Structures are given as C-alpha cells and as structure tokens.
Amino acid sequence: MISSPLRLVLAGFLCGLMTIGTTGCATIMSDGGGDRPVHITTEPSGASIFVKRGMQDWKQMPGETPTTIYLDPAKGSGQYQLKLELDGYEPITSYIDSEIDPWVIGSVALIVVFVIPGVIATAVDFATGAWKKFEYDEMHFNFNERS
C-alpha cells in the first residue's frame, strides 16, 4: 500500500504529465486558415484586378496594382482565375492554384508524439483550411499595348 504523502506526490506528478500531454497549439500551419495575402504587381502599374472561382461571376478587387488581394486557398478546388485590365493595354488572364502546405506533415507527426494535442491540431488545421496554401504569394504581370 502507498503512503498518503507519496500518493499525493504521485497524483500531482500524473496531473502535471497529463496537462503537458494535452496542451498544444490549435494550428501549426504557417499562415493559419482563411484568406491569404497575394501581392500583385504589374508593369505599368495602375491595373484593376478581377477574380473568379469556378462558375462564379467576376468580382473586382479593391485598389489598383501594386496591391495585395486576399483569397482563401481552401475554398472549392482552391483555384482562382485572375483578370487584370488597364486602359490602352491587352487584358491579362492567369490562374493561381492552391497546394497542400508542407507543414501538414508536422501536424500529422504531432499525433505520434502527443496524441491528444496532435489530433486537435490536425483537426483544426483541416477544419479551418490551414492545410492549404497558394503556390505563389507574389505575382507580377507585364502588359502588352493594344494593337
């Protein structure tokens, strides 16, 4: 039978161990979930930016180039179509696609080391979309003059 003071020490140690083993960050991904910044520059500057995803209508983004727009890489397929327009120049269309953030491996690996925090972190990363990122965080475009 274990003495009463030793039982208290053992209980305190186990509580401390459980506290350490069940704490962790909610997400370990580099940028978290939700909208991510994509910096757009053009030569010449002053272009309007329009964005659409899938079959949606074009949506004009605020500001003119150079500017930073905010898009969510986890929505739908994660692919957006960009259209840039500047008076006197041919419009430019391009795509920006999302990819799996390499940090997802760390989130999953955390499950091996600390089961409960690893499951929580991985679940949060997938639920918030933090497991995806854009292939570029900066894009530059050169306009051609209209003929």
C-alpha positions as CSV (number, residue, x, y, z in Angstrom):
1,M,0.0,0.0,0.0
2,I,1.3,3.5,-0.9
3,S,1.5,6.0,1.9
4,S,-0.7,9.1,1.8
5,P,2.1,11.7,1.1
6,L,3.6,9.5,-1.7
7,R,0.1,9.1,-3.1
8,L,-0.3,13.0,-3.2
9,V,3.1,13.4,-5.0
10,L,2.2,10.6,-7.5
11,A,-1.2,12.2,-8.2
12,G,0.4,15.6,-8.6
13,F,3.0,14.2,-11.0
14,L,0.3,12.4,-13.1
15,C,-1.8,15.6,-13.2
16,G,1.2,17.6,-14.4
17,L,2.1,14.9,-17.0
18,M,-1.5,14.9,-18.3
19,T,-1.5,18.7,-18.5
20,I,1.7,18.8,-20.5
21,G,0.5,16.0,-22.8
22,T,-2.8,17.6,-23.6
23,T,-1.7,21.2,-24.3
24,G,-0.6,22.4,-27.7
25,C,-1.2,25.0,-30.3
26,A,-4.5,25.0,-32.2
27,T,-2.7,25.0,-35.5
28,I,0.8,24.6,-36.6
29,M,0.4,25.6,-40.2
30,S,2.5,28.6,-41.4
31,D,-0.4,31.0,-42.1
32,G,-3.5,29.6,-40.4
33,G,-6.7,29.2,-42.3
34,G,-9.0,31.7,-44.2
35,D,-8.0,34.4,-46.6
36,R,-4.3,34.6,-47.5
37,P,-2.5,37.6,-49.0
38,V,-1.3,37.5,-52.6
39,H,0.7,40.6,-53.7
40,I,0.1,41.6,-57.3
41,T,2.3,44.0,-59.3
42,T,2.1,45.0,-63.0
43,E,4.2,46.9,-65.5
44,P,2.9,49.5,-65.9
45,S,1.1,49.9,-62.6
46,G,-2.5,51.0,-62.1
47,A,-4.3,47.9,-63.3
48,S,-7.7,46.7,-62.0
49,I,-7.9,43.2,-60.7
50,F,-10.9,40.9,-61.2
51,V,-11.1,37.4,-59.6
52,K,-13.4,34.5,-60.0
53,R,-13.6,30.9,-58.8
54,G,-15.3,28.2,-60.8
55,M,-18.5,29.3,-62.5
56,Q,-18.9,32.4,-60.3
57,D,-19.1,35.9,-61.8
58,W,-16.0,38.1,-61.9
59,K,-15.5,40.1,-58.7
60,Q,-13.4,43.3,-58.8
61,M,-10.9,43.5,-56.0
62,P,-10.3,46.8,-54.2
63,G,-7.4,49.0,-55.3
64,E,-5.1,49.0,-58.3
65,T,-1.7,47.4,-58.8
66,P,0.5,47.3,-56.9
67,T,-1.8,45.9,-54.3
68,T,-2.4,42.9,-52.1
69,I,-5.5,40.8,-52.5
70,Y,-6.9,38.2,-50.1
71,L,-8.2,34.8,-51.2
72,D,-8.9,31.6,-49.5
73,P,-6.9,28.6,-50.9
74,A,-9.2,26.0,-49.2
75,K,-12.5,27.2,-50.9
76,G,-13.7,24.9,-53.6
77,S,-10.9,23.5,-55.7
78,G,-8.6,26.3,-54.4
79,Q,-8.1,27.6,-58.0
80,Y,-8.9,31.2,-58.9
81,Q,-8.8,32.9,-62.2
82,L,-7.4,36.4,-62.3
83,K,-8.1,39.1,-64.9
84,L,-6.1,42.3,-65.0
85,E,-7.2,45.3,-67.0
86,L,-5.5,48.6,-67.8
87,D,-6.7,51.2,-70.4
88,G,-4.7,51.0,-73.6
89,Y,-3.4,47.5,-72.9
90,E,-4.5,43.9,-73.7
91,P,-6.2,42.3,-70.7
92,I,-4.2,39.6,-68.9
93,T,-5.7,36.4,-67.6
94,S,-4.0,34.0,-65.3
95,Y,-4.6,31.4,-62.6
96,I,-3.5,30.9,-59.1
97,D,-3.8,27.5,-57.6
98,S,-3.6,26.1,-54.1
99,E,-1.4,23.2,-52.9
100,I,-1.0,21.3,-49.7
101,D,1.1,23.1,-47.1
102,P,4.1,21.0,-46.3
103,W,3.5,21.8,-42.6
104,V,0.6,19.3,-42.7
105,I,3.2,16.6,-42.2
106,G,4.3,18.2,-39.0
107,S,0.7,18.4,-37.8
108,V,0.1,14.7,-38.5
109,A,3.5,13.8,-37.0
110,L,2.5,15.6,-33.8
111,I,-0.1,12.9,-33.3
112,V,2.7,10.3,-32.9
113,V,4.4,12.4,-30.2
114,F,1.4,13.9,-28.3
115,V,-1.8,12.0,-29.3
116,I,-4.4,14.4,-28.0
117,P,-2.8,17.7,-29.0
118,G,-1.8,16.2,-32.3
119,V,-5.4,15.2,-33.1
120,I,-6.6,18.6,-32.0
121,A,-4.1,20.5,-34.1
122,T,-4.6,18.3,-37.2
123,A,-8.4,18.6,-36.8
124,V,-8.2,22.4,-36.5
125,D,-5.8,22.7,-39.5
126,F,-8.2,20.7,-41.7
127,A,-11.4,22.3,-40.4
128,T,-10.1,25.9,-40.9
129,G,-8.4,25.2,-44.3
130,A,-5.0,25.9,-42.9
131,W,-3.6,22.8,-44.6
132,K,-3.7,24.5,-48.0
133,K,-1.7,27.4,-49.3
134,F,-1.2,29.2,-52.6
135,E,1.6,28.2,-55.0
136,Y,2.6,31.9,-55.1
137,D,2.3,34.7,-52.6
138,E,3.5,37.3,-55.1
139,M,2.7,37.6,-58.8
140,H,4.0,40.1,-61.5
141,F,2.5,40.7,-64.9
142,N,3.7,42.7,-67.9
143,F,1.0,44.3,-70.1
144,N,1.2,44.5,-73.9
145,E,-0.1,47.6,-75.7
146,R,-3.3,47.2,-77.7
147,S,-2.7,46.9,-81.5
